[in-house]
Every structure is written in structure tokens, then in C-alpha cells.
Amino acid sequence: MRTEKTPAIQSLLTPLTEMVLVDSSVWIEGFRKKGRIEVKRGLDGLLEAFEAQWCSPVRLEVLGGSKINERKHLSYYFSLIPYRQCRESDWENARSLAWRLREHGHSLPWMDILIAAIAIQDDVRLYTVDKHFEIIAQHSSLFLYKPGYGGMFKPENEQ
């Protein structure tokens, strides 16, 4: 008898290197009624492929800014998606990254630097529509995710 895999089980079976860390800019754009369709499709593609991941700073940015009537629904929704807790080493890596960026004349939001540091540490791609991350990628090993045709998930080897 064949059993269907739930998203949580499927995500455990997926190699970490294929996971894509989704930035709050994408979640917020994806949840907006009038959000950009290409962002919504890209997010849907990651969710359908069980490749979307989120982390502590994204949790704060998305859930911290949510409306009272959305909080329970969003908390449940996010409980089904692989979650990466922030570790002490992430703060150290973020500090080093911030210094490197400042040496190149860039003073960027701390949360963006922390999110980038987590993606770099875990060697995962980052899906974002925030231009700050393009600057970070120019001065680090951060690799940005671009969805495939029609928003479909695009494996790392096809980037």
C-alpha cells in the first residue's frame, strides 16, 4: 500500500542543499491580495516542491508584522514548513558579513545581514525581492534563487 507523504515528512527526505530559504519580502508579497503574480508563483512553486524553508529572523519579520486576525492562520501555516532556528554562530557570521559590507561602503539592515549569513552558513539559496540582498551577494558567497518558468521550482543544478 502506497502512502502519501505529508509536506513535513517530504521536507525531511529532501537534501538540505536543495532547500531555498525564503525571505520575508517574498512571504509578504505572496500574501498580499495585489502582490506581484510572479512572486506568488515562485513561492507556490517552492511550496509545491517542498523546498521552501524559513528562519528565525524571517519569522519575526512576517509574524511580528501580521494583523491580529491573521496570526493564528499564519502560525499554523508556517508550522508545516521546515524551520531553521538562529544559532550563536549565525550572529558571529552576520557580524563578519556586516563588517565586510561596511568596508565596501554598504550599511544594510541588520536582519537582512543575519538572514544572508544563515543562507551562506547552510549553503542554501535565498529567494528574495529585497534589493539589499543583491548587494550582499556581490560581496559574499550568497546565492540568490530565481524561480523557473511559470514559477516552477528550479533545482540548484539548473540555475
C-alpha positions as CSV (number, residue, x, y, z in Angstrom):
1,M,0.0,0.0,0.0
2,R,1.4,3.4,-1.0
3,T,1.1,6.2,1.4
4,E,1.2,9.9,0.6
5,K,4.0,11.9,2.2
6,T,2.9,15.0,4.1
7,P,4.9,18.2,3.5
8,A,6.7,17.8,6.8
9,I,7.8,14.3,6.0
10,Q,8.8,15.2,2.5
11,S,10.9,18.0,3.7
12,L,12.9,15.6,5.9
13,L,13.6,13.5,2.9
14,T,14.8,16.4,0.8
15,P,18.6,17.1,0.8
16,L,19.3,20.4,2.6
17,T,21.3,21.8,-0.4
18,E,18.1,21.9,-2.5
19,M,16.2,23.9,0.2
20,V,15.6,27.5,-0.5
21,L,15.4,30.0,2.3
22,V,12.5,32.3,1.6
23,D,13.0,35.9,2.8
24,S,10.2,37.9,4.4
25,S,9.9,40.1,1.4
26,V,8.6,37.1,-0.6
27,W,6.3,35.9,2.1
28,I,4.8,39.4,2.5
29,E,4.5,39.9,-1.3
30,G,3.0,36.4,-1.7
31,F,0.3,37.1,1.0
32,R,-0.8,40.4,-0.4
33,K,-4.0,40.4,-2.3
34,K,-2.5,42.6,-5.0
35,G,1.0,41.1,-4.7
36,R,3.1,40.5,-7.8
37,I,2.0,37.4,-9.6
38,E,5.5,36.3,-10.5
39,V,6.5,36.3,-6.8
40,K,3.3,34.4,-5.8
41,R,4.0,31.8,-8.5
42,G,7.6,31.5,-7.4
43,L,6.6,30.9,-3.8
44,D,3.9,28.5,-4.8
45,G,6.5,26.6,-6.9
46,L,8.8,26.2,-3.9
47,L,5.9,25.1,-1.6
48,E,4.6,22.6,-4.1
49,A,8.1,21.1,-4.4
50,F,8.5,21.0,-0.6
51,E,11.7,23.2,-1.0
52,A,10.7,26.3,1.0
53,Q,12.4,27.0,4.3
54,W,12.2,29.8,6.7
55,C,14.3,31.0,9.7
56,S,14.1,32.9,13.0
57,P,14.6,36.5,11.6
58,V,12.0,35.9,8.8
59,R,9.6,34.6,11.5
60,L,10.0,37.8,13.4
61,E,9.6,40.0,10.3
62,V,6.5,38.2,9.0
63,L,4.6,37.1,12.2
64,G,5.7,40.2,14.1
65,G,4.1,42.5,11.5
66,S,0.9,40.4,11.0
67,K,-2.6,41.6,11.8
68,I,-4.3,40.1,14.9
69,N,-6.8,38.2,12.7
70,E,-4.0,36.6,10.6
71,R,-1.7,35.4,13.4
72,K,-3.3,32.0,14.2
73,H,-3.6,31.1,10.5
74,L,-0.1,32.2,9.7
75,S,1.4,30.4,12.7
76,Y,-0.3,27.2,11.7
77,Y,0.7,27.6,8.0
78,F,4.4,28.2,9.0
79,S,4.3,25.2,11.4
80,L,4.2,23.0,8.3
81,I,7.3,24.4,6.6
82,P,10.9,23.5,7.6
83,Y,12.2,26.0,10.1
84,R,15.8,27.0,10.8
85,Q,16.5,28.4,14.3
86,C,19.1,31.0,14.7
87,R,22.3,29.8,16.3
88,E,25.1,31.7,18.1
89,S,27.4,31.1,15.1
90,D,24.9,32.9,12.9
91,W,25.4,36.1,14.9
92,E,29.1,35.8,14.6
93,N,28.9,35.2,10.8
94,A,26.5,38.1,10.4
95,R,28.8,40.4,12.3
96,S,31.7,39.4,10.0
97,L,29.5,39.9,7.0
98,A,28.4,43.3,8.2
99,W,32.0,44.4,8.6
100,R,32.9,43.2,5.1
101,L,29.9,45.1,3.7
102,R,30.8,48.3,5.6
103,E,34.4,48.1,4.3
104,H,32.8,48.3,0.8
105,G,30.6,51.2,1.8
106,H,27.4,49.4,2.4
107,S,25.4,49.8,5.6
108,L,22.4,47.5,5.3
109,P,19.6,46.4,7.6
110,W,20.8,44.0,10.4
111,M,18.0,41.5,9.8
112,D,18.9,41.2,6.1
113,I,22.6,40.6,7.0
114,L,21.5,37.9,9.5
115,I,19.2,36.2,7.0
116,A,22.0,36.2,4.4
117,A,24.5,34.9,7.0
118,I,22.2,31.9,7.7
119,A,21.7,31.2,4.0
120,I,25.5,31.3,3.5
121,Q,26.2,29.2,6.5
122,D,23.7,26.5,5.4
123,D,24.8,26.7,1.8
124,V,21.2,27.3,0.6
125,R,19.9,29.7,-2.0
126,L,17.8,32.7,-0.9
127,Y,14.6,33.7,-2.6
128,T,14.0,37.4,-2.1
129,V,12.7,40.5,-3.8
130,D,14.6,42.8,-1.5
131,K,17.4,44.7,-3.4
132,H,19.7,44.7,-0.3
133,F,20.4,41.0,-0.9
134,E,21.8,41.7,-4.4
135,I,24.4,44.0,-2.7
136,I,25.2,41.3,-0.2
137,A,25.6,38.7,-3.0
138,Q,28.1,40.9,-4.7
139,H,30.3,40.8,-1.6
140,S,29.8,37.3,-0.3
141,S,29.1,33.7,-1.3
142,L,25.3,34.3,-1.0
143,F,23.5,32.7,-3.9
144,L,20.1,34.1,-4.9
145,Y,17.3,31.9,-6.1
146,K,15.3,32.6,-9.3
147,P,12.2,30.6,-9.9
148,G,11.9,28.6,-13.1
149,Y,9.4,29.0,-15.9
150,G,5.9,29.9,-14.6
151,G,7.2,30.0,-11.1
152,M,8.2,26.3,-11.0
153,F,10.9,25.1,-8.6
154,K,14.3,25.4,-10.2
155,P,16.9,22.9,-8.8
156,E,20.3,24.2,-8.0
157,N,21.9,22.5,-10.9
158,E,19.7,24.3,-13.3
159,Q,20.5,27.9,-12.0
